[in-house]
């Protein structure tokens, strides 16, 4: 949606309560680290191992893009 006067496009992020954010952050980090470890165990020099590791890193960073409700 664009503001007619300013031409600025409004964006809306996902807003979570502090408690929900904290739980989601911990779970995503633990699962991400687990996937990175699994990728290394599968072979850090294989395509599958690297892919699983990158997926884990991306999962661990998902909460960076969320906002805490104020």
MMTF fields as JSON, N, C-alpha, C and O atoms, coordinates in Angstrom:
{
  "mmtfVersion": "1.0.0",
  "mmtfProducer": "UNKNOWN",
  "numBonds": 279,
  "numAtoms": 280,
  "numGroups": 70,
  "numChains": 1,
  "numModels": 1,
  "chainsPerModel": [1],
  "groupsPerChain": [70],
  "chainIdList": ["A"],
  "bondAtomList": [4, 2, 8, 6, 12, 10, 16, 14, 20, 18, 24, 22, 28, 26, 32, 30, 36, 34, 40, 38, 44, 42, 48, 46, 52, 50, 56, 54, 60, 58, 64, 62, 68, 66, 72, 70, 76, 74, 80, 78, 84, 82, 88, 86, 92, 90, 96, 94, 100, 98, 104, 102, 108, 106, 112, 110, 116, 114, 120, 118, 124, 122, 128, 126, 132, 130, 136, 134, 140, 138, 144, 142, 148, 146, 152, 150, 156, 154, 160, 158, 164, 162, 168, 166, 172, 170, 176, 174, 180, 178, 184, 182, 188, 186, 192, 190, 196, 194, 200, 198, 204, 202, 208, 206, 212, 210, 216, 214, 220, 218, 224, 222, 228, 226, 232, 230, 236, 234, 240, 238, 244, 242, 248, 246, 252, 250, 256, 254, 260, 258, 264, 262, 268, 266, 272, 270, 276, 274],
  "bondOrderList": [1, 1, 1, 1, 1, 1, 1, 1, 1, 1, 1, 1, 1, 1, 1, 1, 1, 1, 1, 1, 1, 1, 1, 1, 1, 1, 1, 1, 1, 1, 1, 1, 1, 1, 1, 1, 1, 1, 1, 1, 1, 1, 1, 1, 1, 1, 1, 1, 1, 1, 1, 1, 1, 1, 1, 1, 1, 1, 1, 1, 1, 1, 1, 1, 1, 1, 1, 1, 1],
  "groupList": [{"groupName": "UNK", "atomNameList": ["N", "CA", "C", "O"], "elementList": ["N", "C", "C", "O"], "formalChargeList": [0, 0, 0, 0], "bondAtomList": [1, 0, 2, 1, 3, 2], "bondOrderList": [1, 1, 2], "singleLetterCode": "X", "chemCompType": "L-PEPTIDE LINKING"}],
  "groupTypeList": [0, 0, 0, 0, 0, 0, 0, 0, 0, 0, 0, 0, 0, 0, 0, 0, 0, 0, 0, 0, 0, 0, 0, 0, 0, 0, 0, 0, 0, 0, 0, 0, 0, 0, 0, 0, 0, 0, 0, 0, 0, 0, 0, 0, 0, 0, 0, 0, 0, 0, 0, 0, 0, 0, 0, 0, 0, 0, 0, 0, 0, 0, 0, 0, 0, 0, 0, 0, 0, 0],
  "groupIdList": [1, 2, 3, 4, 5, 6, 7, 8, 9, 10, 11, 12, 13, 14, 15, 16, 17, 18, 19, 20, 21, 22, 23, 24, 25, 26, 27, 28, 29, 30, 31, 32, 33, 34, 35, 36, 37, 38, 39, 40, 41, 42, 43, 44, 45, 46, 47, 48, 49, 50, 51, 52, 53, 54, 55, 56, 57, 58, 59, 60, 61, 62, 63, 64, 65, 66, 67, 68, 69, 70],
  "secStructList": [7, 5, 7, 6, 6, 6, 7, 7, 5, 7, 7, 7, 7, 7, 3, 3, 7, 2, 2, 2, 2, 2, 2, 2, 2, 2, 2, 2, 2, 2, 2, 2, 2, 2, 2, 2, 2, 2, 2, 2, 2, 2, 2, 6, 6, 1, 2, 2, 2, 2, 2, 2, 2, 2, 2, 2, 2, 2, 2, 2, 6, 4, 4, 4, 4, 7, 3, 3, 7, 7],
  "xCoordList": [0.849, 0.0, 0.899, 1.834, 0.627, 1.443, 0.661, -0.515, 1.311, 0.711, 0.629, 1.634, -0.563, -0.768, 0.012, 0.46, 0.187, 0.862, 2.384, 3.044, 2.939, 4.393, 4.985, 6.179, 4.172, 4.677, 5.46, 6.119, 5.391, 6.112, 5.266, 4.071, 5.897, 5.203, 5.309, 6.404, 4.169, 4.136, 4.423, 3.881, 5.27, 5.535, 5.131, 5.194, 4.726, 4.327, 5.096, 5.016, 5.837, 6.606, 5.8, 4.698, 6.347, 5.712, 6.075, 7.253, 5.068, 5.305, 4.899, 3.802, 5.792, 5.552, 5.735, 6.457, 5.075, 5.305, 6.732, 7.327, 7.268, 8.646, 8.814, 9.832, 7.841, 7.923, 7.914, 8.721, 7.004, 6.926, 8.201, 8.719, 8.701, 9.934, 11.102, 11.889, 11.199, 12.292, 12.25, 13.283, 11.067, 10.926, 11.243, 11.969, 10.71, 10.969, 12.449, 13.006, 13.076, 14.498, 15.338, 16.242, 15.042, 15.798, 15.606, 16.57, 14.37, 14.098, 14.776, 15.367, 14.689, 15.31, 16.831, 17.458, 17.426, 18.879, 19.309, 20.282, 18.577, 18.92, 18.751, 19.619, 17.655, 17.46, 18.5, 18.998, 18.827, 19.843, 21.2, 21.885, 21.591, 22.883, 22.863, 23.86, 21.723, 21.598, 21.761, 22.416, 21.165, 21.301, 22.72, 23.21, 23.384, 24.782, 25.635, 26.484, 25.417, 26.172, 25.878, 26.788, 24.62, 24.254, 24.92, 25.404, 24.942, 25.603, 27.083, 27.629, 27.733, 29.15, 29.351, 30.321, 28.43, 28.528, 28.308, 28.916, 27.439, 27.181, 28.369, 28.513, 29.195, 30.355, 30.337, 29.595, 31.15, 31.198, 31.743, 31.68, 32.284, 32.818, 31.93, 32.314, 30.744, 29.803, 28.699, 28.442, 28.055, 26.984, 25.829, 25.271, 25.471, 24.382, 24.737, 23.91, 25.954, 26.38, 26.39, 25.95, 26.89, 26.931, 25.517, 25.226, 24.64, 23.262, 22.537, 21.845, 22.696, 22.061, 22.642, 21.905, 23.947, 24.577, 24.086, 23.834, 23.945, 23.43, 21.967, 21.551, 21.197, 19.812, 19.75, 18.912, 20.631, 20.685, 21.074, 20.508, 22.037, 22.448, 21.311, 21.095, 20.584, 19.447, 18.349, 17.752, 18.085, 17.078, 17.474, 16.627, 18.737, 19.207, 19.072, 18.995, 19.043, 18.961, 17.552, 17.378, 16.55, 15.198, 14.643, 13.911, 14.954, 14.368, 14.971, 14.475, 16.024, 16.607, 15.597, 15.634, 14.696, 13.763, 12.41, 11.502, 12.27, 11.039, 11.162, 12.258, 10.029, 10.021, 9.304, 8.346, 9.781, 9.139, 8.039, 8.257, 6.866, 5.74, 6.048, 6.587, 5.716, 6.015, 4.772, 4.836],
  "yCoordList": [-1.169, 0.0, 1.238, 1.32, 2.194, 3.394, 4.607, 4.769, 5.447, 6.682, 7.665, 7.926, 8.217, 9.108, 10.411, 10.952, 10.93, 12.208, 12.085, 12.924, 11.07, 10.952, 9.979, 10.047, 9.072, 8.083, 6.964, 6.172, 6.899, 5.886, 4.624, 4.677, 3.504, 2.224, 1.708, 1.578, 1.42, 0.918, -0.579, -1.324, -1.001, -2.433, -2.842, -2.05, -4.056, -4.556, -5.836, -6.798, -5.835, -7.014, -7.895, -7.539, -9.027, -9.929, -9.463, -9.313, -9.236, -8.778, -9.872, -10.425, -10.17, -11.209, -10.642, -9.667, -11.265, -10.863, -11.274, -12.128, -10.669, -10.961, -12.435, -13.042, -13.001, -14.404, -15.342, -16.269, -15.108, -15.934, -15.799, -16.786, -14.573, -14.352, -15.128, -15.755, -15.077, -15.755, -17.263, -17.883, -17.846, -19.285, -19.634, -20.593, -18.874, -19.124, -18.956, -19.716, -17.97, -17.724, -18.911, -19.358, -19.414, -20.548, -21.808, -22.514, -22.083, -23.282, -23.2, -24.175, -22.032, -21.91, -22.02, -22.596, -21.483, -21.592, -23.035, -23.507, -23.737, -25.133, -26.024, -26.847, -25.866, -26.649, -26.299, -27.178, -25.01, -24.58, -25.18, -25.657, -25.158, -25.74, -27.248, -27.826, -27.884, -29.312, -29.652, -30.635, -28.839, -29.077, -28.825, -29.547, -27.821, -27.579, -28.773, -29.229, -29.276, -30.446, -31.663, -32.422, -31.852, -32.964, -32.829, -33.811, -31.61, -31.374, -31.702, -32.283, -31.344, -31.671, -33.173, -33.729, -33.829, -35.274, -35.997, -37.036, -35.443, -36.039, -35.867, -36.589, -34.927, -34.635, -33.176, -32.768, -32.399, -30.963, -30.611, -29.455, -31.606, -31.345, -31.936, -31.953, -32.42, -32.934, -31.913, -31.061, -32.01, -31.071, -31.196, -30.185, -32.409, -32.618, -32.063, -31.412, -32.313, -31.803, -30.285, -29.684, -29.67, -28.198, -27.632, -26.624, -28.279, -27.808, -27.874, -26.93, -28.985, -29.124, -28.096, -27.51, -27.874, -26.871, -25.469, -24.699, -25.123, -23.796, -23.634, -22.553, -24.695, -24.659, -24.419, -23.654, -25.071, -24.863, -23.436, -22.848, -22.886, -21.499, -20.535, -19.581, -20.775, -19.909, -20.015, -19.007, -21.216, -21.405, -20.698, -20.106, -20.758, -20.12, -18.598, -17.94, -18.043, -16.585, -16.071, -14.87, -16.93, -16.492, -15.427, -14.548, -15.47, -14.513, -13.115, -12.17, -12.98, -11.652, -10.725, -9.512, -11.294, -10.492, -10.281, -9.701, -10.744, -10.577, -9.411, -9.068, -8.813, -7.694, -8.088, -8.86, -7.545, -7.781, -6.741, -5.549, -7.201, -6.319, -5.381, -5.816, -4.127, -3.138, -2.699, -1.875],
  "zCoordList": [0.0, 0.0, 0.0, 0.796, -0.878, -1.001, -0.503, -0.828, 0.277, 0.769, -0.392, -1.053, -0.65, -1.791, -1.661, -2.672, -0.449, -0.261, -0.32, -0.933, 0.296, 0.387, -0.619, -0.909, -1.159, -2.089, -1.415, -2.088, -0.084, 0.673, 0.752, 1.04, 0.496, 0.598, 2.027, 2.573, 2.619, 3.991, 3.985, 3.168, 4.891, 5.043, 6.445, 7.385, 6.566, 7.879, 8.15, 7.387, 9.238, 9.618, 10.542, 10.959, 10.851, 11.796, 13.193, 13.517, 14.018, 15.378, 16.36, 16.275, 17.283, 18.276, 19.676, 19.879, 20.625, 22.012, 22.378, 21.72, 23.415, 23.82, 24.183, 23.853, 24.846, 25.258, 24.055, 23.985, 23.105, 21.901, 21.077, 20.557, 20.962, 20.215, 20.838, 20.13, 22.15, 22.851, 22.611, 22.359, 22.688, 22.453, 21.001, 20.738, 20.07, 18.657, 18.329, 17.536, 18.936, 18.713, 19.19, 18.484, 20.374, 20.919, 20.073, 19.776, 19.689, 18.898, 17.529, 17.066, 16.886, 15.56, 15.647, 14.758, 16.694, 16.859, 17.102, 16.514, 17.977, 18.271, 17.039, 16.747, 16.325, 15.111, 14.055, 13.352, 13.946, 12.986, 13.284, 12.38, 14.539, 14.93, 14.69, 14.257, 14.972, 14.719, 13.245, 12.899, 12.374, 10.938, 10.453, 9.584, 10.994, 10.626, 11.045, 10.279, 12.245, 12.716, 11.845, 11.514, 11.475, 10.605, 9.243, 8.681, 8.718, 7.434, 7.5, 6.562, 8.582, 8.742, 8.888, 8.373, 9.594, 9.76, 8.428, 8.171, 7.59, 6.278, 5.346, 4.36, 5.664, 4.834, 4.446, 3.552, 5.117, 4.86, 3.494, 3.077, 2.787, 1.452, 0.356, -0.813, 0.732, -0.265, -0.485, 0.366, -1.629, -1.95, -0.957, -0.53, -0.59, 0.364, 1.74, 2.378, 2.195, 3.499, 3.546, 4.526, 2.491, 2.431, 2.382, 3.025, 1.619, 1.508, 2.848, 3.23, 3.558, 4.88, 5.85, 6.643, 5.794, 6.658, 6.369, 7.296, 5.1, 4.742, 5.146, 5.564, 5.023, 5.479, 6.987, 7.466, 7.725, 9.168, 9.534, 10.455, 8.812, 9.076, 8.781, 9.529, 7.7, 7.353, 8.412, 8.789, 8.885, 9.922, 11.217, 11.886, 11.566, 12.796, 12.734, 13.771, 11.534, 11.385, 11.117, 10.911, 11.114, 10.765, 11.695, 11.238, 12.953, 13.898, 13.776, 14.391, 12.996, 12.785, 12.115, 12.32, 11.316, 10.538, 11.219, 10.624, 12.451, 13.197, 14.172, 14.615, 14.494, 15.433, 16.706, 16.686, 17.813, 19.099, 19.284, 19.07, 19.681, 19.916, 21.088, 22.105, 20.951, 22.008, 22.708, 23.62]
}
